[in-house]
Amino acid sequence: MGWTRWPRRSFQPRRLSDSASVSSGSGQVSAEAKGGPQGSLGRRPSVSRGLAGVPAACPCPCCLALKESEVAKVKDPTRLPRRRAAGTGQPEPAAFPRGGARPSPRPARLRLTRPRRSLRAFAMAFATRQFVRAASSDAATAAAKKLLIKHVTIIGGGLMGAGIAQVAAASGHTVVLVDQSDEILKKSTKGIEESLKRVIKKKFADKPEAGAEFIQKTLKNLTTSTDAASVVHSTDLVIEAIVENLEVKNKLFQTLDKFAPEHTIFASNTSSLQITKMANATTRQDRFGGLHFFNPVPMMKLVEVIKTPMTSQKTFESLVDFSKAVGKSPVSCKDTPGFIVNRLLVPYMMEAVRLFERGDASKEDIDVAMKLGAGYPMGPFELLDYVGLDTSKYIIDGWHSLEPNNPLFAPSPLLNKLVEEKKLGKKTGEGFYKYK
Ligand SMILES: NC(=O)c1ccc[n+]([C@@H]2O[C@H](COP(=O)([O-])OP(=O)(O)OC[C@H]3O[C@@H](n4cnc5c(N)ncnc54)[C@H](O)[C@@H]3O)[C@@H](O)[C@H]2O)c1
C-alpha cells in the first residue's frame, strides 16, 4: 500500500476563510474556494473530496493543520446532515457546484472512504507536525551545542600565525602563540605590535587614548610558548599555521591530539593540503576542519571554512562563528585542492612565472600589466614574494604530484632555484624582488 496521489487541482493556497465559506452541509462552495474569485482554473473545488468544509487535498503543513482543527470541530464528518429534498423529507443526493462535472471515478483501490480519508489527513497533519517540530528542535539543539570558542592556541608564529593571533586577541579571545624558538616568537610579537600600531592609526585616528588601550588589551590577551603540548590542555581551538608540509603537520596534530581536551577543535590554515589527511592522523575527525585565512590576516576579510566528509555540523558552525567573531567573512568549501581562491590564483601566478622564464616579458612589466590592465592590487611576482616562494612551491609541488599531467600544475625551475637559495620573498628580504 502506497500513498494515494493527491489530486493536482487541489494544490492551491487556501486561506482560513476559504474553508469557512464552504457550505459544509450541502457541498456548495464559494467562488474563492474554487481557486480564486474567478475560479481561474475552472476546476472543481476539493470540497467534494475531503472532510466536509475542509479542503482535503493540499498536504502543506498549514493546510493540514487547518484540516486538523476542522477535524476537531466536526467530530464525525461522515454524519453531516444532508439537506432534505423539498417536500419528500428524504435526503438529497450530495450536491456538486453548478456547472461542475461529477468527479471522475478513481480506480477503486485508490478510493478511500470518508473516515479513512479523515484518518489519513489527521495522520499526515500529525506526521508533518512531528517533522516540523523535530526539524526545528534539531536546529535549536545544534545551535545550543555549538562551541563558543574563547581560548585559542595558534601553532606557527610566521606570517599567517602571527596575523591570526593578532585578530583573535584583538577580538577578545585569549591566545597562545606557539613556535619553535623564543627568538622567532619575539619577532612575531614585534610584528604584531607594529601591525596593531598601523591598525589604530586608521581605526582610532582621532582617539589616541582609545587606540593605546586597544593595543594594551590585545597584547594582554596574547601569550607565547615554545611547547605546544603543554599549552593545549585548556584550549577550545587549535589553529595550525606551520610549514606547508603534510608529514610535519600530521606529526604535530598526532602529538596535540594526545594532550588537547576532548572538546577541542583542530583546524589547519593550509593553503593546499588535504584537510581530510590531517584529520585522519588524529582521533577527532569530526572535530577537525580547515580555517584558511588570507595574507595579511588583519586586512583580508575572507576566511574559507573547510568541511571534510567527517567534520561535524557542530564543528563547522563553531568555526564559522569563530571566523565571524574575529571580524571575517567566512565562505564554505569542500575539501578540494586549493579550495576556492588558491585553485584559481596559484595557476595564474605560475603562468606568470612561466611567461617570465620564457623571456616573453619582464617580471616588472608583468606586474604593471596585471595591476593596470586587470585592476589587481598587486602583480603576480609581488604577490608571490608576499605569499612566500617556499609556500608557493609546496603548493604547486603537491598538486603536481597529484596530477602530474596537468600543465597548470607544472613546477617552475626558476621558482625551485630561488627557494633553494633561500630567497623566499619578503620574509627573507629577497625573492623575485629585493626588500630592505
Ligand atoms: N603565506 C601566505 O600567504 C599564506 C596564506 C594562507 C595560508 N597559508 C598557510 O599557512 C601556513 C603557514 O604559512 P606562513 O606563510 O605563515 O609560513 P611561515 O614560514 O611564515 O611560518 C611558519 C612558522 O611555523 C613555524 N613552525 C614550523 N614547524 C613548527 C612546529 N612543528 N611547531 C611550531 N612551529 C613551527 C616556523 O618556525 C615558522 O615561524 C602554511 O600552511 C601556508 O600554506 C599561507
The ligand as a Gaussian input file, in Angstrom:
#p B3LYP/6-31G(d) Opt

LIG

0 1
 N       51.777000      32.894000       3.308000
 C       50.541000      33.007000       2.903000
 O       50.174000      33.941000       2.178000
 C       49.543000      32.008000       3.339000
 C       48.180000      32.274000       3.173000
 C       47.240000      31.356000       3.646000
 C       47.660000      30.184000       4.236000
 N       48.991000      29.936000       4.378000
 C       49.378000      28.693000       5.030000
 O       49.693000      28.994000       6.376000
 C       50.725000      28.131000       6.836000
 C       51.878000      28.968000       7.351000
 O       52.320000      29.799000       6.337000
 P       53.240000      31.054000       6.651000
 O       53.324000      31.836000       5.408000
 O       52.789000      31.721000       7.884000
 O       54.632000      30.332000       6.918000
 P       55.892000      30.928000       7.718000
 O       57.061000      30.214000       7.193000
 O       55.908000      32.399000       7.680000
 O       55.645000      30.491000       9.212000
 C       55.646000      29.180000       9.636000
 C       56.070000      29.170000      11.070000
 O       55.836000      27.881000      11.614000
 C       56.915000      27.577000      12.467000
 N       56.943000      26.127000      12.628000
 C       57.320000      25.206000      11.739000
 N       57.155000      23.978000      12.272000
 C       56.695000      24.141000      13.510000
 C       56.343000      23.258000      14.572000
 N       56.426000      21.942000      14.435000
 N       55.873000      23.784000      15.722000
 C       55.772000      25.116000      15.873000
 N       56.087000      25.992000      14.923000
 C       56.550000      25.515000      13.751000
 C       58.129000      28.156000      11.813000
 O       59.188000      28.352000      12.730000
 C       57.554000      29.444000      11.257000
 O       57.730000      30.523000      12.167000
 C       51.066000      27.227000       5.671000
 O       50.325000      26.049000       5.784000
 C       50.584000      28.010000       4.459000
 O       50.234000      27.195000       3.398000
 C       49.943000      30.814000       3.938000

